[in-house]
Amino acid sequence: MKIQAGTYRAVAVNGDFGTSKAKGTSYVRVGFRITSGPFEGQTVTWDGWLTDKTRQRVVDSLTYCGCTFPGEDFTDLTGLD
C-alpha cells in the first residue's frame, strides 16, 4: 500500500551518510517507521542535504530525532534510534 502524503507519527530507526552521484552533494538519510494510523509499521526515508545553507537545519532536525552528537561529532548519530 502506497503511503499517502500527510503527517504521521513515526520513530527514527536508522541513519547513514552518503554522497549523491549526480552532484557530489553529501546527505544524511534517516529511516522512519510509522507508529500509528493506517500505515502503521511501514517505513519512509528522509534525506537531509548537507550544503552550507542547509547544514544547521539538518543538525536541528537530527537533534529533534534524538541525536546527541557525542563529542560534537556530527557524524555520530547516537540517540537516533
C-alpha distance (Angstrom), angle and dihedral (degrees) to the residues before:
residue distance angle dihedral
M1 . . .
K2 3.80 . .
I3 3.80 114.4 .
Q4 3.78 109.8 -119.1
A5 3.80 120.5 -134.2
G6 3.79 110.2 -92.0
T7 3.78 145.7 93.2
Y8 3.81 119.2 -61.5
R9 3.79 138.2 173.0
A10 3.79 109.1 -112.6
V11 3.79 143.1 157.0
A12 3.78 127.4 -136.4
V13 3.79 110.9 -112.6
N14 3.82 103.4 175.4
G15 3.76 144.8 -4.9
D16 3.76 139.1 -165.6
F17 3.79 140.5 169.9
G18 3.77 128.0 -119.5
T19 3.77 145.5 156.7
S20 3.79 126.2 -119.2
K21 3.78 115.0 -114.7
A22 3.80 93.0 -144.8
K23 3.82 101.5 55.9
G24 3.80 105.0 2.2
T25 3.82 91.9 -116.2
S26 3.81 115.2 157.9
Y27 3.79 119.7 -127.3
V28 3.77 143.0 172.4
R29 3.81 117.0 -133.0
V30 3.79 118.4 -155.5
G31 3.79 124.2 -169.5
F32 3.80 118.4 -147.4
R33 3.81 130.5 -166.0
I34 3.80 115.0 -147.7
T35 3.81 108.5 -126.2
S36 3.80 104.0 -166.2
G37 3.76 144.0 16.6
P38 3.80 131.5 42.8
F39 3.81 93.1 -39.3
E40 3.81 96.0 47.6
G41 3.80 111.6 151.9
Q42 3.79 95.5 20.7
T43 3.78 120.6 117.0
V44 3.78 134.1 -132.4
T45 3.80 131.7 -178.3
W46 3.77 133.6 -137.1
D47 3.79 125.2 -159.1
G48 3.79 117.5 -153.1
W49 3.81 107.6 -161.2
L50 3.79 112.8 -143.9
T51 3.79 109.1 -141.2
D52 3.80 128.6 139.6
K53 3.82 89.4 -99.4
T54 3.82 97.8 45.6
R55 3.82 104.5 34.0
Q56 3.84 96.4 94.5
R57 3.81 92.3 48.4
V58 3.81 90.2 50.9
V59 3.82 91.0 50.1
D60 3.83 89.7 48.8
S61 3.81 90.5 50.1
L62 3.81 92.5 49.2
T63 3.80 90.3 48.5
Y64 3.82 89.2 52.6
C65 3.83 87.2 52.7
G66 3.82 90.2 56.2
C67 3.81 104.6 -92.7
T68 3.79 112.6 150.1
F69 3.84 98.5 -176.1
P70 3.84 97.0 -144.1
G71 3.79 111.4 -140.8
E72 3.80 87.7 10.6
D73 3.81 87.8 -77.9
F74 3.80 105.4 156.7
T75 3.81 90.7 -162.2
D76 3.82 92.9 58.0
L77 3.81 105.7 90.4
T78 3.83 94.2 -173.9
G79 3.80 109.8 157.1
L80 3.78 95.3 26.9
D81 3.77 93.3 113.1
